[in-house]
């Protein structure tokens, strides 16, 4: 899966599952503020990642994600690390 496919899939579930207005999904946008996440939403986000991309997420991984671009990069790196392991 290439970077663009990952971005499209993430954007799709942000709009569908988290009801984020599509125009707010910009790489530099703050992840927490854009998604209006609370602690329960983080659990839903973990589930969405696991269902859409097939790898387990550690809650502490979210501490490193501040922007939507960080989120894209995290998923891309995890997929490619897992694929090459």
C-alpha atoms as a printed R data frame, in Angstrom:
   type eleno elety resid chain resno       x      y      z
1  ATOM     1    CA   UNK     A     1   0.000  0.000  0.000
2  ATOM     2    CA   UNK     A     2   1.510  3.327 -1.009
3  ATOM     3    CA   UNK     A     3   1.385  6.637  0.864
4  ATOM     4    CA   UNK     A     4  -1.533  8.009 -1.187
5  ATOM     5    CA   UNK     A     5  -3.661  4.901 -0.601
6  ATOM     6    CA   UNK     A     6  -2.987  5.149  3.132
7  ATOM     7    CA   UNK     A     7  -3.967  8.826  3.163
8  ATOM     8    CA   UNK     A     8  -7.184  8.127  1.268
9  ATOM     9    CA   UNK     A     9  -8.152  5.276  3.593
10 ATOM    10    CA   UNK     A    10  -7.403  7.308  6.739
11 ATOM    11    CA   UNK     A    11  -9.337 10.302  5.420
12 ATOM    12    CA   UNK     A    12 -12.291  8.061  4.562
13 ATOM    13    CA   UNK     A    13 -12.618  6.613  8.047
14 ATOM    14    CA   UNK     A    14 -12.068 10.028  9.652
15 ATOM    15    CA   UNK     A    15 -15.066 11.323  7.700
16 ATOM    16    CA   UNK     A    16 -17.228  8.218  8.118
17 ATOM    17    CA   UNK     A    17 -16.396  7.025 11.637
18 ATOM    18    CA   UNK     A    18 -15.492 10.290 13.360
19 ATOM    19    CA   UNK     A    19 -17.700 12.659 11.351
20 ATOM    20    CA   UNK     A    20 -14.813 15.006 10.594
21 ATOM    21    CA   UNK     A    21 -15.567 17.628  7.980
22 ATOM    22    CA   UNK     A    22 -13.446 16.612  4.991
23 ATOM    23    CA   UNK     A    23 -12.026 20.103  4.419
24 ATOM    24    CA   UNK     A    24 -10.542 20.063  7.959
25 ATOM    25    CA   UNK     A    25  -8.356 17.060  7.147
26 ATOM    26    CA   UNK     A    26  -5.105 18.788  6.245
27 ATOM    27    CA   UNK     A    27  -1.609 17.352  6.867
28 ATOM    28    CA   UNK     A    28  -0.600 20.218  9.184
29 ATOM    29    CA   UNK     A    29  -3.859 20.133 11.190
30 ATOM    30    CA   UNK     A    30  -3.671 19.149 14.836
31 ATOM    31    CA   UNK     A    31  -4.877 15.551 15.116
32 ATOM    32    CA   UNK     A    32  -6.604 15.846 18.483
33 ATOM    33    CA   UNK     A    33  -8.320 19.157 17.725
34 ATOM    34    CA   UNK     A    34  -9.379 18.223 14.194
35 ATOM    35    CA   UNK     A    35 -10.877 14.928 15.273
36 ATOM    36    CA   UNK     A    36 -12.140 16.414 18.543
37 ATOM    37    CA   UNK     A    37 -10.841 13.312 20.301
38 ATOM    38    CA   UNK     A    38 -11.510 12.362 23.868
39 ATOM    39    CA   UNK     A    39 -10.138  9.247 25.588
40 ATOM    40    CA   UNK     A    40 -12.950  7.011 24.308
41 ATOM    41    CA   UNK     A    41 -12.411  8.269 20.763
42 ATOM    42    CA   UNK     A    42  -8.777  7.199 20.973
43 ATOM    43    CA   UNK     A    43  -9.989  3.656 21.599
44 ATOM    44    CA   UNK     A    44 -12.235  3.915 18.538
45 ATOM    45    CA   UNK     A    45  -9.301  5.260 16.535
46 ATOM    46    CA   UNK     A    46  -7.128  2.305 17.597
47 ATOM    47    CA   UNK     A    47  -9.881 -0.082 16.511
48 ATOM    48    CA   UNK     A    48 -10.246  1.731 13.165
49 ATOM    49    CA   UNK     A    49  -6.497  1.490 12.528
50 ATOM    50    CA   UNK     A    50  -6.410 -2.194 13.427
51 ATOM    51    CA   UNK     A    51  -9.416 -2.982 11.216
52 ATOM    52    CA   UNK     A    52  -8.237 -0.915  8.257
53 ATOM    53    CA   UNK     A    53  -4.536 -1.728  8.330
54 ATOM    54    CA   UNK     A    54  -4.194 -5.034 10.204
55 ATOM    55    CA   UNK     A    55  -1.646 -4.167 12.881
56 ATOM    56    CA   UNK     A    56  -1.860 -3.613 16.624
57 ATOM    57    CA   UNK     A    57  -1.438 -0.113 18.008
58 ATOM    58    CA   UNK     A    58   0.134  0.717 21.351
59 ATOM    59    CA   UNK     A    59  -1.620  3.578 23.150
60 ATOM    60    CA   UNK     A    60   1.720  5.243 23.836
61 ATOM    61    CA   UNK     A    61   2.276  5.541 20.067
62 ATOM    62    CA   UNK     A    62  -0.301  8.341 20.051
63 ATOM    63    CA   UNK     A    63   1.921 10.478 22.270
64 ATOM    64    CA   UNK     A    64   4.178 11.020 19.252
65 ATOM    65    CA   UNK     A    65   1.354 12.060 16.919
66 ATOM    66    CA   UNK     A    66   0.436 15.723 16.877
67 ATOM    67    CA   UNK     A    67  -0.599 16.426 13.298
68 ATOM    68    CA   UNK     A    68  -2.554 14.474 10.750
69 ATOM    69    CA   UNK     A    69   0.709 14.124  8.800
70 ATOM    70    CA   UNK     A    70   2.259 12.455 11.870
71 ATOM    71    CA   UNK     A    71  -0.667 10.027 11.799
72 ATOM    72    CA   UNK     A    72  -0.191  9.284  8.085
73 ATOM    73    CA   UNK     A    73   3.533  8.745  8.637
74 ATOM    74    CA   UNK     A    74   2.929  6.468 11.622
75 ATOM    75    CA   UNK     A    75   0.611  4.170  9.656
76 ATOM    76    CA   UNK     A    76   2.906  4.181  6.603
77 ATOM    77    CA   UNK     A    77   5.976  3.350  8.702
78 ATOM    78    CA   UNK     A    78   4.172  0.632 10.665
79 ATOM    79    CA   UNK     A    79   2.889 -1.008  7.489
80 ATOM    80    CA   UNK     A    80   6.306 -0.990  5.888
81 ATOM    81    CA   UNK     A    81   8.091 -2.138  9.051
82 ATOM    82    CA   UNK     A    82   5.592 -4.983  9.450
83 ATOM    83    CA   UNK     A    83   5.860 -5.932  5.777
84 ATOM    84    CA   UNK     A    84   9.652 -6.024  5.916
85 ATOM    85    CA   UNK     A    85   9.880 -7.867  9.252
